[in-house]
Amino acid sequence: MAMPECRLRIERVDGVEGLLAIAAELHACNARAARPSAFALPGFVAAYVRHNEYFPNASMRLRTYVARDEHRGHTPSHEPIVGYVMLRHSFDKVAGPWRGGRLDFAVTHDTDEPGVLAVAGRETEVAAAILHHLIDHERDWSLLECVGQHDGAVLRDVAPTLTSARIRWREIPMDPFSTVTITWPTLAAYYGALSKRMRSNVSRQTRRLYAAGAVELIFAHGGATGALFDAHLGLEDRSWKHGTDAAIRRAPERVAFFRELAHGRAGLEPSYVGVALNGVLIAGLLNATYGDSTWSLDMSYDATHSELGPGQLPLLLTIGDAIGHHRRSVHFLQFFSYFKERWLADSHPAVVLQLLRRPSLWDTRAMAGDLRVRMAGRPGTIEPVLQNAKREGSPSLVDEARSRALLDAARSQVCVLGAVAAARILPFSIEATGGEASRPEATGGDRSGSEAIGGN
C-alpha cells in the first residue's frame, strides 16, 4: 500500500496573542530540535516584543510562521509543528519620503544564533519551505534581514538556491559571537588552562581588591535574581556604559525587558554574580540559562574601581557555576571578542544575511550602500563604535548610601560570601582583610561557598 504524499504546510500566526495561543506546540517543536533555542521560546519573544525599543511604532507587527506536515489523501488533521520562525514586519524609511516593507527576526539583540528552528533532521526542508512561502505569498516586503548567521547556518545554505531574476541575496560581516565550551572538570582546571599572564593578572588584581576593604561575592539564582536588578542598574550608572547606547537604561522599554528577565518571567532561568566592596556593588554579571547552556547578557563594573579589575571575578565564577552544574557552554554573545578570547572563548564569525526583491527600493539602496562601503573600506562591524563609547562613557556621580541601600534590600534573598568562604572556591590564594567580622560570612540560606557556584 502506497504511503500518503507528505508536504509542508506553512501557516502565519499574527501578534503576541496568536504566538502564546500555540506556545505549547512551539515548546514541543523546540524540544525536538538538534539545538533547542532559549531565544525562540514564546515567553522570551513575548517579553522582548512587549518591552523593547525595537517595536516602537504601530507599523511593526509580530508574525510567527509555522511549518506543519500535510498528508495528501488523508482526512485533514491537526498535525504537529515541525518548524517555525518569529519575524517582525515593518514599513521603514528607505530614502527621503519613501518607505518599504521589510522583515526581520523578532529578536535581533540579546540573542544567539537566531534563525528558523526545526525538529532535528528537517532544518533545511523547513527553512526552504518558509522562505518559498515568504517569497511567493507575502508581497508586503522587499527586504528580509537575518542577523547573526554563523558558518553552517541553514539559512546561509538555502539562500543561494533562491537566486533568481526577482530575488538576490547578500551577506554583510558583523561582529563574531564568543563561546566557552566547557571541557574542564573543575574551576581550578579551567583557571590553570588560562595563559600565565592572564592567571597573574586575575590573581594579582583580586588580591588588590581584597586588600582594598571588605569584599563580598554575591550570588542569586532563579527569581531571586530580580532582587538585585535595581542594584545592577545603579552599578551601570557608575560604569562606562552610563549615557551610551550600550546601557540598559538607554530606553525605558529595555529596562522593563531586562526586569522581566531578571525576575524569571521570560522563559529562561536568570542568575547573577556580583562583587561588593564595603557594602557597595562594584561589579555584576546578569546571566540566563536554558538547557545545558548559559548566556551572559549584561556586565557592568564601577569605573572608579577599574584598576582593581572587579569585573574579572563575575566572569570567572560564571564559568565555575557552569562547570559545577555540568553545562555544555557559556556564551558571551557579541563584541570585545579579543577580551573574551583571553577567557578561552572561541570566536564564531557571523554575517547579516539579506534577501532582496528585484527591483525594489531596498535593492537600490543596498547596491548604493555596497558601493560606498567598497570605496570607503569601512568594516561591517560596530565594535569600533563600542570602543569609542567605552572611552567616552561618563559615569554618574557615586551615591554610596543609595548604592549600599539597594544591595542591602536584596540581602535576604541572595547568597553573600565573605573572604573566608570565597577562599574556598577561588582557584588562587587571597588574603582576608579587616572588616570580615562586620558582616556574616554567608546570608540568604545555608549554602556553602562551593554550592553557591554549583557544587564545583
ChimeraX attribute file (.defattr): number of C-alpha atoms within 10 A of each C-alpha:
attribute: neighborCount
match mode: 1-to-1
recipient: residues
	/A:1	3
	/A:2	4
	/A:3	8
	/A:4	11
	/A:5	10
	/A:6	12
	/A:7	14
	/A:8	18
	/A:9	17
	/A:10	21
	/A:11	15
	/A:12	16
	/A:13	17
	/A:14	16
	/A:15	16
	/A:16	19
	/A:17	12
	/A:18	14
	/A:19	22
	/A:20	16
	/A:21	12
	/A:22	15
	/A:23	15
	/A:24	13
	/A:25	14
	/A:26	25
	/A:27	17
	/A:28	14
	/A:29	20
	/A:30	24
	/A:31	16
	/A:32	17
	/A:33	18
	/A:34	14
	/A:35	13
	/A:36	20
	/A:37	20
	/A:38	25
	/A:39	22
	/A:40	25
	/A:41	19
	/A:42	22
	/A:43	20
	/A:44	20
	/A:45	22
	/A:46	22
	/A:47	20
	/A:48	27
	/A:49	22
	/A:50	15
	/A:51	21
	/A:52	18
	/A:53	16
	/A:54	17
	/A:55	19
	/A:56	12
	/A:57	9
	/A:58	8
	/A:59	12
	/A:60	17
	/A:61	19
	/A:62	25
	/A:63	21
	/A:64	21
	/A:65	21
	/A:66	25
	/A:67	24
	/A:68	18
	/A:69	17
	/A:70	20
	/A:71	17
	/A:72	12
	/A:73	10
	/A:74	10
	/A:75	7
	/A:76	9
	/A:77	9
	/A:78	8
	/A:79	12
	/A:80	15
	/A:81	23
	/A:82	24
	/A:83	29
	/A:84	27
	/A:85	22
	/A:86	26
	/A:87	24
	/A:88	23
	/A:89	20
	/A:90	21
	/A:91	18
	/A:92	14
	/A:93	13
	/A:94	16
	/A:95	12
	/A:96	6
	/A:97	6
	/A:98	10
	/A:99	14
	/A:100	17
	/A:101	19
	/A:102	21
	/A:103	25
	/A:104	18
	/A:105	21
	/A:106	24
	/A:107	23
	/A:108	17
	/A:109	14
	/A:110	13
	/A:111	17
	/A:112	23
	/A:113	15
	/A:114	23
	/A:115	23
	/A:116	25
	/A:117	28
	/A:118	28
	/A:119	20
	/A:120	16
	/A:121	11
	/A:122	14
	/A:123	20
	/A:124	16
	/A:125	16
	/A:126	26
	/A:127	24
	/A:128	19
	/A:129	18
	/A:130	22
	/A:131	21
	/A:132	14
	/A:133	16
	/A:134	17
	/A:135	20
	/A:136	9
	/A:137	9
	/A:138	11
	/A:139	10
	/A:140	15
	/A:141	19
	/A:142	23
	/A:143	23
	/A:144	24
	/A:145	20
	/A:146	22
	/A:147	25
	/A:148	26
	/A:149	24
	/A:150	20
	/A:151	12
	/A:152	9
	/A:153	17
	/A:154	19
	/A:155	19
	/A:156	20
	/A:157	13
	/A:158	16
	/A:159	19
	/A:160	14
	/A:161	11
	/A:162	16
	/A:163	13
	/A:164	11
	/A:165	9
	/A:166	12
	/A:167	18
	/A:168	18
	/A:169	20
	/A:170	16
	/A:171	16
	/A:172	14
	/A:173	16
	/A:174	20
	/A:175	22
	/A:176	22
	/A:177	23
	/A:178	26
	/A:179	23
	/A:180	19
	/A:181	16
	/A:182	20
	/A:183	13
	/A:184	16
	/A:185	13
	/A:186	20
	/A:187	23
	/A:188	15
	/A:189	12
	/A:190	19
	/A:191	22
	/A:192	15
	/A:193	14
	/A:194	14
	/A:195	13
	/A:196	10
	/A:197	9
	/A:198	15
	/A:199	15
	/A:200	13
	/A:201	13
	/A:202	19
	/A:203	18
	/A:204	16
	/A:205	18
	/A:206	24
	/A:207	16
	/A:208	16
	/A:209	21
	/A:210	19
	/A:211	15
	/A:212	15
	/A:213	17
	/A:214	22
	/A:215	28
	/A:216	28
	/A:217	26
	/A:218	25
	/A:219	28
	/A:220	26
	/A:221	23
	/A:222	18
	/A:223	17
	/A:224	21
	/A:225	25
	/A:226	26
	/A:227	21
	/A:228	31
	/A:229	23
	/A:230	17
	/A:231	24
	/A:232	28
	/A:233	20
	/A:234	23
	/A:235	26
	/A:236	28
	/A:237	24
	/A:238	25
	/A:239	26
	/A:240	24
	/A:241	28
	/A:242	25
	/A:243	19
	/A:244	16
	/A:245	14
	/A:246	16
	/A:247	20
	/A:248	22
	/A:249	19
	/A:250	15
	/A:251	13
	/A:252	12
	/A:253	20
	/A:254	18
	/A:255	20
	/A:256	18
	/A:257	22
	/A:258	24
	/A:259	21
	/A:260	21
	/A:261	28
	/A:262	28
	/A:263	21
	/A:264	21
	/A:265	19
	/A:266	24
	/A:267	21
	/A:268	23
	/A:269	21
	/A:270	28
	/A:271	28
	/A:272	27
	/A:273	28
	/A:274	27
	/A:275	25
	/A:276	22
	/A:277	19
	/A:278	16
	/A:279	20
	/A:280	24
	/A:281	27
	/A:282	29
	/A:283	29
	/A:284	31
	/A:285	24
	/A:286	25
	/A:287	25
	/A:288	25
	/A:289	21
	/A:290	16
	/A:291	14
	/A:292	13
	/A:293	19
	/A:294	27
	/A:295	24
	/A:296	20
	/A:297	18
	/A:298	20
	/A:299	22
	/A:300	26
	/A:301	27
	/A:302	25
	/A:303	23
	/A:304	13
	/A:305	17
	/A:306	15
	/A:307	10
	/A:308	19
	/A:309	20
	/A:310	27
	/A:311	23
	/A:312	20
	/A:313	22
	/A:314	24
	/A:315	20
	/A:316	18
	/A:317	22
	/A:318	25
	/A:319	26
	/A:320	29
	/A:321	25
	/A:322	24
	/A:323	24
	/A:324	19
	/A:325	16
	/A:326	19
	/A:327	19
	/A:328	15
	/A:329	19
	/A:330	25
	/A:331	22
	/A:332	24
	/A:333	24
	/A:334	23
	/A:335	20
	/A:336	17
	/A:337	21
	/A:338	12
	/A:339	11
	/A:340	21
	/A:341	14
	/A:342	13
	/A:343	22
	/A:344	18
	/A:345	21
	/A:346	19
	/A:347	20
	/A:348	17
	/A:349	15
	/A:350	22
	/A:351	21
	/A:352	18
	/A:353	21
	/A:354	22
	/A:355	25
	/A:356	25
	/A:357	21
	/A:358	16
	/A:359	13
	/A:360	15
	/A:361	19
	/A:362	25
	/A:363	21
	/A:364	14
	/A:365	12
	/A:366	17
	/A:367	10
	/A:368	11
	/A:369	12
	/A:370	13
	/A:371	11
	/A:372	12
	/A:373	12
	/A:374	10
	/A:375	9
	/A:376	9
	/A:377	9
	/A:378	9
	/A:379	14
	/A:380	13
	/A:381	15
	/A:382	11
	/A:383	17
	/A:384	12
	/A:385	10
	/A:386	18
	/A:387	13
	/A:388	10
	/A:389	18
	/A:390	16
	/A:391	10
	/A:392	14
	/A:393	20
	/A:394	17
	/A:395	18
	/A:396	16
	/A:397	8
	/A:398	14
	/A:399	11
	/A:400	13
	/A:401	10
	/A:402	13
	/A:403	21
	/A:404	17
	/A:405	13
	/A:406	22
	/A:407	23
	/A:408	14
	/A:409	13
	/A:410	20
	/A:411	18
	/A:412	14
	/A:413	19
	/A:414	23
	/A:415	25
	/A:416	29
	/A:417	26
	/A:418	24
	/A:419	20
	/A:420	17
	/A:421	18
	/A:422	23
	/A:423	16
	/A:424	14
	/A:425	21
	/A:426	20
	/A:427	19
	/A:428	17
	/A:429	14
	/A:430	20
	/A:431	14
	/A:432	19
	/A:433	15
	/A:434	14
	/A:435	13
	/A:436	17
	/A:437	10
	/A:438	9
	/A:439	15
	/A:440	11
	/A:441	19
	/A:442	23
	/A:443	18
	/A:444	15
	/A:445	11
	/A:446	10
	/A:447	15
	/A:448	19
	/A:449	25
	/A:450	17
	/A:451	14
	/A:452	27
	/A:453	24
	/A:454	16
	/A:455	18
	/A:456	19
